[in-house]
Amino acid sequence: MSNCLFCKIIAGEIPAAKVYEDDRVIAFNDINPQAPMHVLVVPRRHIATLNDLSAADDGLVGSMVRAGAQIARAHGFDGPGFRTVFNCNAQAGQTVFHIHLHVLGGRTLAWPPG
């Protein structure tokens, strides 16, 4: 999608601090971190919201979650704990309409979230 921020990052048109990438996903540090580790895991293929996923995307979502766990482990947060979050649509806090998994760690996270 031509005006999508994450599509532009994936295409290399906008720089990002990448921490992981493979053939299905790319992960980079959030520019407005809410924890010492705040990484976004983004599929290379544009999908606007979780509502746009189909059963054919199950493997892609699994890849996103596994990449998030691998990133948390690489940062040493697999033991103390980390949080993964998908936001869907504006009321839930989605500001970029390209699905992405937030991976947060390095501080105590409250529940329920804000």
N, C-alpha and C positions, 0 to 999 in steps of 0.2 A: 504494500500500500504506500503510495508516494508521499503522503504527509505524516506517516506514522513515525514517531520518535524512535521507537525500538527497531523498526525496519531500517531506519537510517543508520543506527548503531551497527546492526547486523551487516549492512552493506559497506561499512567502513566510512560512511560519509560524516559521521559524528564520532569523535573519540570517546572511549570509555575505558575504565580500568578493569580489563578482563581478568577473571580469576579461573575461568574454565570454559572450554568449548569442545564440542564434538560435532558430528555430522547432523545432529538433531536439535541441539540447544547451545546457547551461549549464556554465560553468566558473568556479571560485572557488579562492581560495588555501586550501591545506591548513592546518588549525589546528595541526598538528604537523609543520612543514616539515623536510624532510631535506636541503634545499639552499636557497640564496638565492631561487631561484624553485622553488616546488613548488605546482603547480596541479592540480586535479582536474577532468577533463572528464567530465560525467555526462549520459547521455541523459535527456530529459524523461520518457520512458516507463520504467516500472519493469521491469527485467530483473535477476533476482537474481544470476546468474553467467554466465560465458562459455558454460558448458554449456547454457544456456537459449536461446542464439541459434539462429536458423534462417537459411537462405539468404535469406529475405526481409529480414533485418537487415543484409545486406552493406553497403548504402548508409549505414545509420546508423553502423556501425563506421567506414566511410570518413570520414564527417562528423566523427566524434570525433577521428580521427587528423589530418585536415586542420586542425581547430580547434586541436589541440595544436601543430602546426607553426606556425600563424599566431600563436599566443600566444608561442611561443619566439622567433619573428622579431620580434614587437613588443617583447620584452624584450631584444633584441640577442644572443640566444644561437644564432641560426641558423648563424652562422659558427664560433664557438668550439665549439659542440656542445651537445646536450641529450639527455636520455634519456626514452623513453616506456615505461611499464610497465602491463600489466594483471595483476592478481593474481586467481587463481581458487581459491576455497575457503580454509579456515582454514590448512591446512599451508603454503600459498603466501603467507600474510599478508593475505588478504582479511578485513577486520573489519566492513565495511559491505556487506551483501548486496544491492547495487544496483550493477551494473557501473560501473566508472569507470576512466579512463585517468589515470595519474600522469604529469605532465610536469615534469621536473626539470632545472635548469640553474644555472650560476653558480659551479660548483666542479668540480674533477676528480672523476669518479665511477669507483670501482674496479670491476674485473671479476675473478672473478665477484661478483655482488652478494651481500650477507649472507644 
